[in-house]
Amino acid sequence: MEREGDTGYMVFGWPSEEPAGGMRDFLGVVEDLECPWKLARITDTTEIVANGDWCWTVDVIEVYRQKSFEPSGSWWVDSNGDWRVFTGTYG
């Protein structure tokens, strides 16, 4: 039986200019992998750029299962502000 807190995914993020092996920030927990990068949005609406796109606090994220700590995916944001699945290389 699953207990409260056993479901969901933990999201960690960092800026791409962070040195390899650098510190990852815990961004929060999501229930599914539909849009885990939403936790990287700057929540202050004055920080939203003029064209309506979000500003991001990080540009790389990793997601882990909350219950088992197994990796569940990684994403990075491109120069257009679109999140892409990380496949081992950027671009």
C-alpha angles and dihedrals in degrees: 000000000000117000126210108283093029094098130065138049131275115226123208125182144181140174114265091237089064109115116257109278090019127148120294120209120224105235099181144265129301128190096223141012096249096109111349090160090071086086088066093063119114101243097204102096091210086070094061109111120244097261092058097256119134124250111230126221090206134015101208127051136182123198128206132185108258094219101046104017089232115154111256102179149310132233136186131196119237127215090272091058094252119137116232132190108256110239098174098283136059121234 
